[in-house]
Amino acid sequence: MNSLYRRIVLKLAGMGAVQSRFQKYGSRLGVRRFVAGDSLEEALEQVKSMNSQGLEVTLDYLGESIVDPRLAGEAADQMIRALEAIGNQGLNAHLSVKLTQLGFQADPLLCLKHMERITGAAKYYNTFVRIDMEDSTLTDSTLELFHSLAERFGTGHIGVVIQAYLYRSPQDLKQLGDLGTNVRIVKGAYHEPAEVAFTKKEDVDRQYLELAKAHLAGGHYTAVATHDENLIAEIKAYTSLFGIPRSQFEFQMLYGIASSLQLRLVEEGYRVRVYTPFGRQWYPYYSRRIAERPANLWFVLKGLLRR
């Protein structure tokens, strides 16, 4: 049911008329619930507020599927500005990057050069950048680019994401574990065919836990990215049973979702990082959030009905 719901919502979101309406009435539809602001400055204010509550942050400059080299360069510059602000202002924050925003599909070598600049800035400002994972057609090339960066910079300032719904993920995670990689584990938010990905929630949840536990058992830093309280409880029990220190993992959640759960985990002494997007190119990200949960769609429909 969840898979069918997601497919329907993503299909509708791709229609031009739907996209135009959402972009026109973004504020009414509650975009600010999921997006921290149009500008870096607005996002930084939210970072400071969350840091004051004991929450850590991952900033995400919104945008993807860029093929214009000039726009890709501008995106890279904005990401470096974010890293510079994090370092200069002493914020507890990292950066998340989508390779297609850096022109990956049009010119992989140019994208690699941008990522070398970004990773170098993360190292200089003693913070961290994580390469986000996009749809499955890009998984191989994303991991290849990550390995190139890891060879040059090590894995102290750069990590990557693994999606639990892909059949291939256990082998990918093992190879990343051999490098000692800091990995964010997510369920996966793209519409993938049954040939490459699990479609039933119970199968995705099962593999999610297997992946998280395997990476933790290997002694590797693990970002457990989920709002599912059952999965969170399983990880809490597993790490307690096997004496895995809380310094070896963190829970990650999305800006605007499950805020009370985030703070409750902080009170319990767990590290919690909030994935915080900003920028004007919010529509693809926003539509995926709506596709994840029927409750999010109801929130939007109420916005549409408001006068």
PEGI-V931987 format. One record per pair of residues at least 12 apart in sequence whose ideal C-beta (glycine too) atoms are under 8 Angstrom apart, sorted by the first residue. I is the first residue (numbers start at 1). GAP is how many residues later the second one is. Records with the same first field share a line. If there is no record, write none. Layout:
I: GAP, GAP
//
This chain:
2: 199
3: 196, 197, 198
5: 286, 289
6: 185, 285, 286
7: 184
9: 278, 281, 282, 288
10: 181, 277, 278, 281
11: 180
13: 270, 274, 277, 278
19: 264
22: 261, 264, 265
23: 260
25: 278, 279
26: 256
28: 275, 276, 278
29: 271, 274, 275
30: 269, 270, 273
31: 251, 255
33: 223, 266
34: 220, 221, 222, 223, 243, 248, 251, 252, 255
35: 27, 220, 221, 242, 243, 244, 247, 250, 251
36: 219, 240, 241, 242
37: 241
38: 240, 241, 242
39: 239
40: 21, 38, 41, 42, 45, 238
42: 236
43: 16, 39, 233, 235
44: 41, 45, 47
46: 209, 230
47: 12, 39, 44, 45, 46, 229
48: 41, 43
50: 224, 226
51: 40, 41, 42
53: 210, 213
54: 209, 212, 218
55: 207, 208, 211, 217, 218, 219
56: 36, 37, 38, 194, 215, 216, 217, 218
57: 34, 35, 36, 37, 216, 217, 219
58: 35, 36, 37, 38, 72, 194, 215, 216, 217, 218
59: 23, 27, 34, 35, 36, 37, 217, 218, 219
60: 35, 36, 38, 72, 215, 216, 217, 218, 225
61: 14, 17, 18, 21, 34, 40, 216, 217, 218
62: 215, 216, 217, 218, 219, 220, 222, 223
63: 12, 35, 38, 216, 218
64: 34, 36, 37, 70, 217, 220
65: 35, 36, 40, 219
66: 34, 35, 36, 37, 40
67: 36, 38, 39
68: 35
69: 34, 37, 38, 41
71: 32
72: 29, 30, 31, 34, 35, 38, 39, 42
73: 41
75: 26, 27, 39
76: 26, 38, 41, 42
78: 201
79: 16, 18, 39, 42, 50
80: 37, 38, 41
82: 13
83: 12, 35, 38, 39, 42, 44, 46
84: 37, 41
86: 39, 41
87: 37, 38, 39, 40
88: 37
93: 34
94: 33, 34, 35, 36, 179
95: 23, 27, 32, 33, 34, 35
96: 33, 34, 36, 179
97: 18, 21, 32, 33, 34, 35
98: 34, 36
99: 12, 16, 32, 33, 35, 39, 43, 46
100: 34, 38
102: 12, 13
104: 34, 37, 38, 41
105: 33
108: 33, 37
111: 34
112: 33, 36, 37
115: 16, 30, 34
116: 33, 36
119: 30, 33, 34, 38, 39
120: 33
122: 35, 36
123: 30, 33, 34
126: 31
127: 30
128: 29, 30, 31, 54
129: 28, 29, 30
130: 28, 29, 30, 31, 52, 54, 93
131: 14, 15, 27, 28, 29, 30
132: 29
133: 27, 28, 29, 30, 53
134: 56
135: 55, 57
136: 27, 30, 54, 56, 60, 61
139: 24, 27, 29, 33
142: 18
143: 17, 29, 32, 33
146: 12, 14
147: 32
150: 29, 31
155: 24, 25, 26, 27
159: 22, 23, 24, 25, 62, 64
160: 16, 21, 23, 24
161: 22, 23, 24, 25
162: 14, 21, 22, 23, 24, 49
163: 23, 24, 25, 34
164: 21, 22, 23, 24, 40, 41, 43, 44, 47
165: 22, 23, 27, 32, 33, 34, 38, 39, 42
166: 22, 26, 30, 31
167: 29, 30, 31
168: 28
169: 38, 42
170: 37, 40, 41, 44
173: 12, 38, 41, 42
174: 40
176: 44
177: 37, 38, 41, 43
180: 40
181: 39
182: 38, 39, 40, 41
183: 32, 37, 38, 39, 40
184: 39, 41, 68
185: 23, 26, 27, 30, 37, 38, 39, 40
186: 39, 40
187: 17, 18, 21, 39
188: 16
189: 99, 102, 103
190: 98
205: 23, 25, 26
208: 18, 23
209: 22, 25, 26
212: 12, 19, 23
213: 22, 25
216: 19, 22, 23, 26, 28, 32, 33
217: 25, 27
219: 29
220: 28
221: 27, 28
222: 26, 27, 28
223: 26, 27, 29, 50
224: 25, 26, 27, 28
225: 26, 27, 28, 50
226: 25, 26, 27
227: 26, 27, 30, 31, 34
229: 32
232: 19, 29, 33
235: 14, 16
236: 34
246: 23, 24, 25
247: 24
249: 22
250: 20, 21, 22, 23
251: 14, 19, 20, 21, 22
252: 20, 21, 22, 23
253: 19, 20, 21, 22
254: 20, 21, 35
255: 19, 20, 21, 22
257: 32
262: 12
//
